[in-house]
Amino acid sequence: MAKQKKKYIYFFGEGKAEGKGDMKDLLGGKGAGLAEMTNAGIPVPPGFTITTEMCKYYYKHNKQLPKDFDSELEKYLKKLEKVTGKEFGNPKNPLLVSVRSGAKFSMPGMMDTILNLGLNDEAVKGLAESTNNERFAYDAYRRFIQMFGNVVMGIDKNEFEKILEEKKKEKGVHYDSELDANDLKDIVEKYKKIYKDKTGEDFPQDPMVQLKRAINAVFESWNNPRAITYRKLNKIPDDLGTAVNIVTMVFGNMGNDSGTGVGFTRNPSTGEKEFYGEYLINAQGEDVVAGIRTPKPISELEKEMPEVYKQLREITDRLERHYRDVQDFEFTIERGKLYMLQTRTGKRTPLAAVKIAVDMVKEGLITKEEAIMRVEPSQIDQLLHPIIDPKAKVEPIAKGLPASPGAASGKIVFTADKAEGLGKTESVILVREETSPDDIHGMNAAKGILTSRGGMTSHAAVVARGMGKPCVVGCGAIQIDEEKEVMKIKDVELKEGDWITIDGGTGNVIVGKVPTIEAGITGEFKTIIEWADEIRKLGIRANADIPRDAKKAREFGAEGIGLCRTEHMFFAPERLPYVVEMIMAKTEEERRKALDKLLPFQKEDFIGLFREMEGYPVIIRTLDPPLHEFLPKREELMVEIALMKEKGEDPEKIKEKEKLLERVEQLHEFNPMLGHRGCRLGITYTEITEMQARAIMEAACELAKEGKTVIPEIMIPLVGSVEELRHQKEIVVKVAEEVMEKYGVKIKYMVGTMIEVPRAALTADEIAKEADFFSFGTNDLTQMTFGFSRDDVGKFLFYYLEKKILKDDPFMTLDQNGVGQLIKIGIEKGRKSNPNLEVGICGEHGGDPESVKFCHRVGMNYVSCSPYRIPVAKLAAAQAVVEEKLKIEYTSK
């Protein structure tokens, strides 16, 4: 039996599309949407899709396509000619097509499009004759030359734009649509000259040559710098490839009964259930998103073309019900007839994502579980972004369109490169006439984006919303001079480096820095977190060192403290002298005297934490960092002593400083992260552990006497063997018993350890016999497992990520294959010898969505993270439950 030939091209047209089921992997989001709309009887121009498999083949075979590809392409072109009644390359009745990319995941503005392909010097005349519209034909031709020149041949589009702008200036008009046929003929000739000057060849007249080059260009666009950056930012795999969609052209620029538009079935900024979008009369699709003309709100289409508007509403409502999600659609009206060019799941702001998810549950479109899965945990994080303080006196100097919510202040920069450079150390606002996909790196680095042109569906608006950054677009009052690095608003001139504030919720632009306040968990945001709480199994605690942080953590719904770092309490100015006194002490007696002075401070802090967390567990870690961190730096002391001697200062004071220097030198370590720290300090100086245990237990007993429920959990850090834990635990238990006897109360307390040394994970069965709980300190566990210094890894980590040696930064997303295996071993061994062992995580990974899901899968009791990441962790924990359920359902089928 002959082997079946692999199918690389799928046709759609006349109400029927090839293929069935979910074909996003093969046809990309755009191609799958076109096929599905065609099958649903929605008016879609006919065409065909070259699959993502062909893109993968292209890159695997040194950018060559299969030998039989040309004959296959011609076969599908013939099919398209039959359906349309037009002929590709026929000068009298030309078939023109658009060539668009379309990957599995939506990548707005990241990949390239070519319109009006098939035109040449003869076909343009035929098009003018068949449509009886010479102006339209030459407008289509000049657009094609520009797009082909830019996308396929890499000519800077500004080379073409200059000619267009000069012609408009010469004719005294503002818009392209005001140029007549002769103007456009002149522009076409000048465009062809630029093409020849830049490429060394005439503009290709053979439509088949045009098409093949365009297909290759779309495949090439999969790996252009902006697409790579977008995939990296959105964690989209690099090996998916893009499909190529070849679709019969329909024209929105055929006169005042034609037009083009983009829209959403709900407001992508706020989530409100309103028909939302923009359109332009007598224009092609690229005009709307490029921001060259300010488009009209889609509601006005009802007045201009009521029948078309009604049909558009019916179709888009059907699409939303069918996909059960917000749709982002594109349409063209050609001489009063509506065509749908695209539908895909709409990008939305975090605010909108939450509102839409909750509303769709209430409307019966989706379940609570589906709503939970519709919101990205990282989007929740962005919802806690600042807004302008309502008490602040704000006088906006200009107003644009509020494209993406949140407020941001920063220094003005006019280029993406400067935004990327300066954005590493300072807050910047990227200010442009309009952004393009080439600006993606600068937009990522900026705190916010401001443009003078473009609408709510412009590139700046769509990308900023996806990134969760404040954005104001279409602020026409701004005049930008990039060469002089200035912008003018009315009579005010602002230079690069001057501060401005933008409010993406109102569209306001304000000169200077404006105070902001944090948003809270209210409305739909509160609802989605409540649903997450109903579904999740993991407990969520907070890393908090002071009562203020504990209070904020409770506001965000923390169920206790998973890590209180006691050393953070020692750095306060009124306490540091006693810490230094303790370190400088030569005898145990002297040390105890200094520690006695510190005890009241520690106790006061613990009372504050226990009050805020009443009824919830509070894990307190005993002193962890090396002692030298509390002392001045060696080099600074040496300079200070030299200056004191030079000035002839008091010899006694100099002597004191020299003693301090001597102690600093004694404590100096070549590798302090692996040195005299953690439980090693408590073993050397047992009085430190004693003082801290006493402060914890006295605070707990005093509150218990007031009738408060206190749940202290004392954690010994950096344990690598059971003997270390046993030594420290004996001290804690002895002190605890003494304190409880003194106060005449009994408190249930726990003593556990932080698993951050690989040996502790491997010997967890022994350690668990002494420990009531394990808390995985994944910051140090990652450091020690990889052998990467947390402080120095930044110098080379970028190269590891860029060269794909590492998929993610292991200090941000848990390394499940290495560090994760140690955690699994630690949990399994620990629970084998102590079935009641409580297990959690308190490293930075406790707020990372992927890491939280891992913690759920390995059976932890809780994760602990910074207060502001609690909602993120809650949502991720709920998603882990839903994903597990879906996996079980899928496997059972």
Secondary structure by P-SEA (a helix, b strand, c coil): ccccccccccccccccccccccccccccaaaaaaaaaaaacccccccccccaaaaaaaaaaccccccaaaaaaaaaaaaaaaaaccccccccccbbbbbbbbccccccccccccccccccaaaaaaaaaaaccaaaaaaaaaaaaaaaacccccccaaaaaaaaaaaaaaacccccccccaaaaaaaaaaaaaaaaaaccccccccaaaaaaaaaaaaaaaaccaaaaaaaaaacccccbbbbbbbbcccccccccccccccccccccccccccccccccccccaaaaaacccccccccccccccaaaaaaaaaaaaaaaaaacccccbbbbbcccbbbbcccccccccaaaaaaaaaaaaaaccccaaaaaaaccaaaaaaaaccccccccccccccccccccbbbbbbbbbccaaaaaaacccbbbbbbcccccccaaaaaaaccbbbbcccccccaaaaaaaaacbbbbcccccccccccccccccccccccccbbbbbbcccccccccbbbbbbbcccaaaaaaaaaaaacccbbbbbbcccaaaaaaaaaacccccccccaaaaaaccccaaaaaaaaacccaaaaaaaaaaaaaaaaaaaaaaaaaaccbbbbbbccccccccccccaaaaaaaaaaaaaacccaaaaaaaaaaaaaaaaaccccccccccccccccccaaaaaaaaaaaaaaaaaaaaabbbbbbbbbbcccccaaaaaaaaaaaaaaaaaaaaaaccccbbbbbbbcccaaaaaaaaaaaaaccbbbbaaaaaaaaaaccccccccccaaaaaaacccccccccccccaaaaaaaaaaaaaaaaccccbbbbbcccccccaaaaaaaaaaccccccccccaaaaaaaaaaaaaaaaaaaaaaaac
